[in-house]
């Protein structure tokens, strides 16, 4: 069943669909594609951003920024301490996602670290010194098989057809030989973290770099998959009432086949192969519990090699940040 979008009309949804494939898509370009006046697009886009129905962001390939250890950490918390622990985790620069959950873990965090030593320091220092934490389990990423920002494509009306196919952005798509970034590249990414849609001329002025250089460097970052302009929506505003993190244990030798099958599910937006308790971590958005049940019964149930799956329903999003660069 397609999700309901309370307070959003067809043009609002069409703008979101345009932006989920290119977060820097111009107002003029969207107006032309949608066949509406640019003032209409401009007004509606401003409302979507002002009301935080969507936010624009720059997603940068973590290893290109120097982060070679990516970890999801499940945290068990003493009764009554969940909010305090979640707020403490959200205050840490290494941590970019913080979710309060129902299931095996009370809080799940996702973070970027320069290396395993930095991750070790985080676990022993930051987690170890946080009152209320009674247990942790770390799942270190071995590879991302899917990362999709196409949140509306699972229920596209037929009028949109194939022109808005789902796109994915996975770690394996990055050409390793061409990910060396200098200070100007990093400065551009960091500036776009403040406003992913700011014009080239504003970027050039803020950084003191000629706009032709900014244009060329930004094109290289986007063309080579090192960075991408995306949107992060408010799931509830788009009609998704259930957000889930799911850990899956797989029989030896079946991880690749299982992850390939699961990443084809439109409701699943992230598929990561990892070490630790689980072999695969999934993140998904569902209209309701019935749709989640259907995914578990049909998709998981028909995926060979799965030994066990555990779903953690996300109750609160305490932090979701794409500002991976905190300093140069």
N, C-alpha and C positions, 0 to 999 in steps of 0.2 A: 504494500500500500504506500503510495507516495506520501511524503510528509506534508503537513499543513504549514503554511508560512504566515502566521498572524501578523497583520500590519504591513505586509509586503505585497506589492502588485506585480504584474507581469514584467513591467519595465525594471523595477527594482531587482527582480530575480535575473533578468537578462543582463543587467550591469554586473551583478555578482558573477555570473557565468563567464562574461568577457574577462573580468579581472582575475578569476581563478586560473586562467591560462597565461595571463601577463598582468602582473600587478601594477605596471607602469603604463598600461594602455591609455592613450590620450582620450580626453573627452570628445574631441572631434572624431577620432577613429571609432569610438564606441557609438557616437550619434549616427555616423554613416552606416555602420554595420547593422544597427538596430532600426534605422529608418525613422529616427525621432530628432527633434531639434536639440542642438547642443546645450541650450539653456536648461532644457528638461533634464538631460543627463547630469549636468553640473549641479543642479539643485538636488536631485535625488542622491547623487554620490556624496554630496556634502552631508546630507541627513544620515546616510548609512555610516559615514565615518564619525560624525559628531555624536551619534547615539551608540557608537561602538557595536553596531550590528556586524560590521567588519572592521578590521584594522589591516593596513598594508604593512608589509615587512620585507626584509631581504633575508633569504635563506642562503647561507654560504656553506660550502662543502667543508666540514670541520677539519679534515687533515690538511687542507690548503691553508688553514689559519693556524696550524701547528698543534691541533688537538688530535692525538693518535690513540687515545683511550676514551671510549664512549661507554657509559655504564647506566643501567637502570637499577635502582636500589629500592627494594621493598623494605619497609620499616614497620615493625610492630611497636605499639605505643601503649603505655600504661593508661588505664581508664581516666578520662577527664583531661588528658594531656594532648589530645590530637591537634587541636587548633594551635596550641603553643608550639608544638614541634613543627607543624606545617609552616607556620609563620617564620620560625627560625630557619628552616631549610630554604624558604623563599628569599630570605635576605642574603643568601650566599651567592657570590659571583659565578662560581662554577656550575651552579644548578639553574637549569632553564625551564624545567617543567616540575610542578609540584601538584599532586593530586591527593585529595582525601578520598579513601576508598572503603567499600564494603566487600569483605572477602578475606583472603589469607593475610593481606597487609592492610594496615590502617592508613599508611601514607606511602605513595610511590613517588620517587624523584628520578629525574633524568638529567645527567650532567656530562660535561665535557672536561677532559683532563689532558694535560700535555703528555703524560706518560703514566705508567702504572705506579711509579713512586708518588706522583701527585695524587692519584686515586687513594693510595695507601694513607697518605697524610690526611686526606679528607675524611676517610673512615675512622682513623684513630684520633684525629684532633677534633674535627667539626662534629661528627656524629658522636664520638666518644664523650665529648663535653656538653652534649645537649641533654638536659634533664628530661626524663619521661620516656626515653627510648629504651626498650627492653630487648630488642633483637633486630638484626638486619640480615638481608641476603642480597648479594650483588650479582647481577647478570651483565657481563661484559660483552659488548657487541663484537661479533666476528665479521659482520657484513649486513648491510641493509638491502633487502630485496625489493622493497617498495616504500616510497614516501610520496603520497599523492595529496595535493591541495585542491582537488576537484570535488568539493563537498556536495555539489548539487547534481553531479552527473549520474548518480545512481538512479535517479528518478526523472530523467529528462522527458519533457513532453515530446511527442513525435515530430512536432513542427521544427524542432532544433536539429533533428537528424544527426548525420555523422560529422557535421562541422564542429561539434563540441565533444569529440571523443575524450575519454579520460586520459590524462597524462600523468606520468610518474617521474619521480626524481630520486634515483637511487645512487648509493655510493659507488657502485660498480660501473656507473656510466662515465666517471671522470677520468680523462686521460692523464695517467700518472706523470708522464713526461712533461706536462705543460701546466703544472700547478704551482710553480714557484712565483710567489707574489712579492713585490717590493713595497716600499713605504707608501707610494702613491696609490697602488691598488688597495692596500689596507685602509688608507685614509678615505678612499671613495666608499668602500664597504661600510666603514664606521660612520661616515656622514649619512649614508642612506639608512642606517639603523634609526636615525632620528626622524627621518621622513622619507620613506621609500619612493614617493612619487614626486619629490622635488625636481624641478626642471634642470637640464644640463647647465644652463647659464647660472642658476643659483648654486649648483654644486661647484662649478668652476670658481665662482666668486668666494664661496665659503672656504675653499681649499687653496686659493691663490694659484690655480693651475689653468692654463689656456683651455677653453671649452673644447677645442678640437682634440686635445690630449685626453680630456675626460671622456669625450664621445668614443674615441678609439679604445680606450682602456675598458670602459663599461661594456662595449660591444664584445671585446675579448672575454671578459668575465662571464657574460651571459652565453655567448656562442659556445664556449668550452665547458659549460656546465659548472663552473666554479661558483657562480652565484646565480640567484634567480629571484625576481620580484614576485611575491606571493601575497595572498590574503589569508588572514586568520579570522574566521567568522565566529560569532557567538552561536554555538550549536543550537541552543534553545530557540533563538530567533529564526533559525532555518528549519525548525520543526523536528529537531532530533532531541528526544527526551531521554535517551539512554546512551551513555558513553562508557565504553568498556576497555579495560586492559586485560589481555588474556595470555596466560602462559601455557605453552604446549610442550609436552614431552613426546619424543618421537623415537621409533625403533632405530637402531643403528643402520646407517645406509639409506634411510628414507627421508633425511632432512631436506635435501635439495628438492626432491619430488613433492614433498608435502608443502614446502614454502611456495613453490611455483604454483601449485593449485590454489592455495589459500590467498595468494596475492591477487588472483583474478576476481575475487569477490568485491563488488562495488562498495559495500559497506565498510570494508577494511581499508584503512588509509596508511597504515605502517606495518611492515613485516620485517622483523629483524632476527637474524640467526645469532645465537648468543651462547655463552658458557654459563654454568651455574645450575640452579634448580631446573630451569627450562631450556629446551633447545631452540624454541622459537617464541618470540614475543609479538603479539598483535595488538593494534589499537584500532578501535572501530566506533562508528556512530550508527545508531539505530533509531527508527521512529518511535518504537515502543518495545516493551518486553516480548511481545509476540514476534516481532521481527528478529529480535535477538535469539529467541527460541528456535525460529526457523533456520537461522544461520547455524546454530549448534547442531540441530537435528539433520539438516540437509548438507551443509558444506563440510562441517567437521566430521559428521557421520559417514560421509562418502569419501573422505580423504584417507587413502591407505597409509598405514604406518604409524598413526597416532595412537599412543598408549594412554595418554591422560591429558585433559584440558581443564584449566582452572580459570574462571572468569572473576575479575574484580570490578564491580560496578563503581564508577567514579561519581562521588556525591558532590564534591566541590573542586573547582579548579582554582588553586591558590596562586599559581604562577604559570604563565606560558609566554616565554620570551625567546625571540630570535636574535637578540642583541648579543651575539657570541663574542664580539670584540669589545672588551672592556677598557683596553689601553693599547697603545702602539709602542 
